[in-house]
Amino acid sequence: MNRIEKTVWDLAKPVVEQMGLELWDVEYVTEAGQRVLRVYLDGPDGVDLDACEAVSRALDPMLDEADPIPDSYTFEVSSAGCERQLKRPGDFERFMGALVEVKLYSAADGAKQWIGKLLAYEDGAIVIDAGGERRFTKNQIASVRLRLEM
């Protein structure tokens, strides 16, 4: 998490929790030459458009006042989604046993993408059951996302 994302996380977390929601992630990225700040939410019953709008309205003036981003940017608030990215140790613990999609920086046994049941997580390394146990180290993993079962 970079400095801007950490600052926004610290601003957003109490606001989101006060609304009975969970702050899932904050990302500050460049897409098509434009800077985008995204706040991702989760909730016990999911997150609807009204919840996203309420969080956006509450955070917008706080972001203007704190001014953590000197350049112009687009601000978005959305649900973490069913196929959300897992990043923090708690994310992996929470979804142990779930189906995940692992994308690698370089191919392992001829594949850069692996789908399997999450079996273990330790210090950034994961083990999945993909027709047999597969272990990937933190340095191999580009991303891990939940995957809906079809």
N, C-alpha and C positions, 0 to 999 in steps of 0.2 A: 504494500500500500504506500503510495507516494505521499508527500507532505500535504498536497491539496486534498486528496482523498481522506487522509486522516483528520484534517481540520473539519471537513464536511461531515465525516462520520461522527465526530465529537459534538457537532452542532445538532445533527439530525437524530441521534440516538434517543435523547430524552423526549423529544417531540413525538417521535414515532411510538415509543413505549407508552407515553401518556395517552395515546389514541388506542391502546390495546393491541398494537401491532409489533412486529419484530423487524428490525433493520437487518436485511440480509446482506447487502453489499452496496458499495459506492464505487463508481468508476469514472475516471476523467480521461477521455480518449479523443483522438482526432479521427474523424470519418469524413471522407470526401473533402478534405481541406478545412473542415469546420470542427471546432472544439465542442465536445458534448459532455455534460456532467449528468450522470444517471444515478439515481437512488433507487435501489430495489427493496421491496417490502415483502413480508410474509405475514400470515395471520392464522389463527386457529381454524378459521373457516375460509381461508383463502383471502384474496385481496380483490376488491372490485374497483371500478372506475371512480366511485364516490370517495373511497378511502385514498386513492392516489391523488385525487384533486384536493382533498382536505390537507394531506401532507404537503403537497406542492404549495398551497396557499399559506400554510404556516411557515414553511421553510424559506420561501422566496424573500420576504423582508429581512429575515435573519442573515441570509446569504448576502443581500445588498449591504447590510450594516457591517458584517464581518469582512466582506470583500476579499475572500481568500483567492480569487482568480482575477488577475489584473486585466486579462484580455476578454473580449466578448465571447460568449458561449451560449449554447442551447441547454436548458435545464429540463430534464425529464424525470418523472417518478413513475415506476411501474411495478407490477408483480414480479417476484423472482421467477415465476413460471414453473411448469411441471418438469421441464428438462433443464433446471438451473445448474449453474456451475458450482462445484464444491471446491473450496479454497482453504478454509481454516480447519484445524484438527476437529473442532466441534461439529463441523459440517459432516465430516467423514464418520464420526461416532454416531451422529443422529441417523445417518442413512446406511448404517452397516446392514448388509444383507440385501440391499436394493440393487437393481440392475443399473449399471453405469457404462458410459462410453468413455474410453481413455484414448486421447490423441497423444501421439509421441512426436518428438522432434525428429527422430530418425527411426527407420523401420527396425522392428524386432521380429525375427523369423519371417521376413518378407512383408510385414504389415505395419502401417503407421497408426491404425485405428483398431482398437480391441473393445469388444462388448462382453461384459460378464457380470456376475454377482460379486459385489464388494464383500470381501472376506476379512481383510485386515488393513490397518493403517498404523504406521509407526515412523515418526520423524520425516514425513513427506513421502515415504515409500508406501505403495499399496500392493495388496494381493487381491486378484480377482479369480473367479472360477469362469474360465472361458473354454469349457470343454476340457478342463484340466487347470490346475493352479498356475497362474502367471504372476510374477512379481516384477514391478517396475519401480525404479528408484526415482527420487525427486528430480534428478538431472535429466532423466529420460522423458518425463511427463510434461507435455505442453498444456493440457487441460483435462479435467475430469468433470463430466456432466451426468446428471441423472438421465436415465433413458426410460421412456415409457415402454412397457411390454406390449407387444402387438399380438 
